[in-house]
């Protein structure tokens, strides 16, 4: 049965009276079935005409929120993404007036409205870009979400189990998503600083797993972009193991950055893992195969082939750095071929490089070896007079993970 606006307002009032958060979120979601009913009821509505007719029929600010909801659904139905975003932004601002005076029962509605705001901002920016217009809706959305963060953080009157602070990490995750979308990642420091400066927030482990995973993923991404690879690996590993197994796309997103970090440590992924993620398998397997075989040429070819994609993902420098593992693998094969001798002529390493298609002089080959020793991939020294590499009698090629700084 179709829902009229009068019925919608009565249902809204009952939901607020009973403090039913999930129902409130459903009522104010533009994609809910009753949204289409309201679009049909009002052919060409304006906020002014609706407020003149329905203003005051429900306590403020809910009369304005209900009217703006009609305007949002109308603009969406007519494919006016920019106007829909502006109305949704005003709707959320009106909701804040009620939110700051209530407890955490309102959090489901807050989460839903902020998600809708972000989605509308994305659509509006895409539409503007397609039509060669300028739009900063996503950046504006981030500003609104930051206000929601402040409103959650400043709850000092609600009982602990009903506090608005239980929405903090969800909202932080949403802010970080917006910042990453508009490439204003530097702004993330401000909200993380505010988060860490508040000692009254419950421990992260007590929040829903989905909130933890999103927060740890973006924390890992920020560390990755700042080249703090140890911190990044730690956060992304926790995010991956806490991620729900059915959330395949989220696991893939985490592994996109976790796998290169694990490779830098010398931990190559298993075939079973790669089979579960065909997109990552296509991207990373050429590099992993080349590392296992010590095939530098194949590794360089993979870098050339996937250069554009790796640059888009900010992974090119990381995988270019992992090229050293390929050289280590090749030199280790030379060592094994000499029955693990402690004295190997530089010429043998030179020959191995040329066999793999790396045309270098003897001096350059010696530089390759010297770099491997300096980086901790090999233990020994070079005798320049005898053109001989003298390797340690024990543990000549330490495990990559045992290096002093395996991610450096």
N, C-alpha and C positions, 0 to 999 in steps of 0.2 A: 504494500500500500504506500502511495506517495506521501511524503512528509511535507506539510505546509510550514510556512515560516512561524505561524502562531504555535504549532505543535513543537517546532524546533526550539522556540524560546521556552516553552513550558518544560520540555525535556532537559534543556540546559539548566534551568532553575532547580529542578529536582536533583540533577547530578551534582550541582554545587552544594545544595543543601545536605546531600548524603556523603559529600566528600569522596566521590568515586573518581579517582584519577584516570584509570584506563578508559572509562566511559567518556570522560571529558576530552581526553585525547582523541577518541574516535569521533566525537561530535564536531570537533574543530579541524578535522583532517579534510582537506579539499577533495581528496580522492574517495571519500566515503560516499555510498550510494545516495544519501539524502542531498548531497551537494548538487547533483544533477536535477533533483526535484525543485530545489530552490531557484536554479537557473531558469527552469521552465515557468516558474510562478511569476518571476519578475523579468519581463522582456528586456527593458532598457533601464535598469535601476541606476540611481545616483545615491551617494551617501546622504546628501541633503534631504532628498524626498523620503528616504527610508527612515532617517532620524526624526523627521517631522511627524511621521506616522507612528513609529514604534519607540521613539525615545522615551525613557522613563517607565516602560512596561516591565522592566526588570532592573534590579539595582545596578548602579554605575560601578565599574566600567563595562559591565556585561552587555548592556544595550548597544554600546558602540562596537564591542567585540563581535556581537552577532551580526550587526550590519556590515562590518568590514569583512566578515566571513562570506557573506553573500557577494560582496564586491570581488573578493578573491576568486571565488568559484566562477563568477561571471566572466572575469578577465581571462581565466584559464580556458574556459569553454570557447571564447572568441580568439584564443591564441595570442593574447596580449601579455607576453611574459613580463615585460618591464613594469606595466601597470599592476599586474598581479603581485610582483615582488614588492612594490611600494606599499600596496594595501596590506600585505602580509607583515611587512616591517612595522607598520603602524599598529596592526593587530597585536603583535608581540609586545610592543611598547605599552599598549593599554593593559595587556595581561600582567606586565611587571607591577603595575599599581596594585593589583590584587595579590600577586605572588609574594611580595615582600612582607605582607602582613599575615601570611599563612604558613602552614607547616609543609613537610615533605610530601603530603598526599598529592600536591599539585605537580610533582616532578614528572610523572608520565606525560602530562599535557605539555609541560615545558619542552621536554625532549622531542615530542612529536612536532610542535610548532617550529622549533629551531631547525629540525631536519627539513621540514617543508620550506622554510626560509632559504636554507642553503640550496635546495634543489631548484627553487624558483630563481635564485641568483645565478645558478649555473645555466639555466635555460635562457635567462635574459641576456647574459653575457655572450652566450653562443649565438643567439639571434642577432645581437648587435654586431658581432664579429662577421657573421655571414653577410650582413648588409653594409659592411664597411663603416660601421658606426662605433663610437667610443662608449663603453659601459664599464662601470666600476661597482656593479651590484655585489659581487662576491666580497669585495673589500668592505663595502657597507655592511654586508651580512656579518662579517667578522667583528665589526664594531658592536653590532647588536648582541652577538654571542658573548663578547667580552663583558657587556653589561649584565648578562645572565650569570656569568661567572662571579662577578662582584656580588650580585644579589644572593647567590648560594653561599658565598664565603662569609657574608656578614650576618648570618643567622646565629644569634646568641640567646634567643628566647625559647626556641622550640625544644621539646624533650630530645635527648640524644638519639633515640631510635626513630624519631620523626623529623629530624633536622633536614633543612634544605642542603646541608653540606654533603649529603649522600648523592647529590647530583654533580659535585665538583669535577670529578674525573671524566664523566661523560661530556660535560660542557668543555673542559680543557681539550679533550680529543677532537671535538667539533671545531674549536677555534684553530687548532693546529692544522686540521684538514683544510680550512679556509685559507690559512696563511700559505700552506704548501701549494694550493691551487693558484693563488695569485703571485706566487714566487716572492713573498715578503717574509721569508723564513727568519730573518733577523728579529722580527717582532716577537717571535716565540720566546725569546729570553725574558721579556717583561712579565709574561703570564706565568712562566715557570718560576721566576724569582718570587712573584707574589704567592704562588702555591707553596714554595718551600719555606717562606717566611711565616706561614701560619701554623703554629704547633697544635692547634685545636682540631685539625682534620683527622678523622679516623685513619688507621693504617691502610695502605693501598690494598693489602691482602684481604681486607674485610669487604671490599667493594665487589660488585658482580664481575665475573670473569671477563665478560665482554668489555667492560670499562678498563680493566687492567690490561688486556691485550692491546687495545687501541692506544692507550697511554704509553705502554712500553714500546710499541712499534714506532711511534713518532719520536720518543726519546732516543731510541736506537738510530733512527734516521738522522736526527739532529747531530748525534755523536759521529755518525758515519760521514756526514758532510763536513764536520769539523776535524775529520781525520783522527778522531779518538776511537780507534778501531777496537781496543779492548773493551771500553764501555759499550760501544755499539754491539759487539758480539754478545756481550752479557745480556743486554736488554732484548735483543732480537731472539736470542735463544729462549729466554723466559717467555716471550710473546708467542713463539712457535709452539712450545710445549703446553701452554695454557689455552691455545686456540682450539675451539671446538673442531673435531675431526670433519664433520659435514661442511664446515666453512672452507671449502677447497680454495676458493679465490683468495681468501685472506691468508691462508697458508702459503699460497704461491707468491703473494705479494711480499710476505716476510722472507721467504727463501730467496727471492730475487737478490736480496742484499746479504742475507746470512751465508749463503753458499760461497760467494767470493771470499768472505772473511774466513770461513773454515778452510778454504783452499789455501789461503795465505799461511795458515797454521800447519799446512801439510795434511789435513784431513780431507781426503777426496770422497765425494758422495758415492753411495752404493748404486748399483744398477736398479735395485728394487725401488729406491727413492726416486730416481730420475724417471722411471716408468710411470709413476703416479702423477708426474707433472710434465706432460708432453711439451708445453711451451718452453719451460726451463731446460728440458732435455735437448731441444733443438738449439738453444742458445749456448749452453755451457758444455755439452758433451764434446765438441771439437777441442776445447781448451783442456778438458780433463784427460781426453785420450792422448793429446800431445804431451801433457806432463808425464803421464804413465810411460810413454815411449821415449821421452827425452827428445822429441822431434820439434826442434826450434822453428824450422821452416813452416811446419803445419800450424804451429801456434801463431806465427806471424800472419799466415794466411787467414786464420780465423779472426785475428784482430782487424785485419783489413776488411774482411767480409762483413763483420758485425759492428764496424766502427760507428756508424750513424746511430744504430740502436743503443749501443753502449754509452754514447755521449748523451743521448736522451735520458738514460737512466742514471747518469753520473757514475758509471761503472768503468769507463774506459781506463782511467788512471790506475784503478785497483787491479784490473786484469793485466794491464801492462806491467805492473809491479810483480805480479805472479809469474811473469815470464822467467824470472830467476829460478823458479822451481824446475822449469824445463831444462835449463842449463845444468842445474845440480843433478837432475836425473841422467842427463847425457854423460856428465863427468863421472858419475857413480858407476855407470855401465863400463866406462873405460877402466876404472879401478877393479871392477869385478872381472873384466876380461884379462887383467894382468895377475889373476889369482890374488887379488887384494894386496898387491905389493906396496911397500912403503916408499918406494922410489920409482917415479914414473916420469919419463922424458916429457918436456913441454910439447914436443913434436907430436906425441900421441893425442894430446888434447886438441892440438891444432888440426890434426887429421880428422878427428871425430867431428869437429865443427864443420869442416869442409864436406865431409860425407853427408852431413845433414843440410847442405846447401848454404852454409854461412861462409862466404868467401872473405876471409880475414888473413892478415899477415901473421907471422910467428909472434911478433911483438904484441899484436892485438889479442892473440890467443892467450899470451902470458897475462895480459890485463884481465881477461875473462877469469882466469884462474885466481889471480890476485884478488879480484872482487869477490869471488866465492869464499875465499879464506877470510877476507875482511868482514863479509856479511855473516860469517859463522856457519855457512853451509858446509864448509870443509875445514878440517883441522890439520895444519901443517905450515910449511913455508916454501918459498921458491929459492933455489940455489941458482943465481944468475950466471955464475961462472960456468957451471956444468949444464945449464939449461935443464934443470931437473926439479921436479916437484917432490918434496919430501913430506910424506903424510904421516900422521900419528899412527902408532902401532895399534892403538885401541880407539874404537869409535871415530874413525877417520871422517865419516859422513854422519854427523849427529842427526837425530830426528829433528825435523823442521820445528816442531812444537817445543823442543828443548833449547832452542836458541834463546839468548838473553832477551831479545825483543822480536818475537816471531811475527808480529804484525807491523813492524816498522820497515 
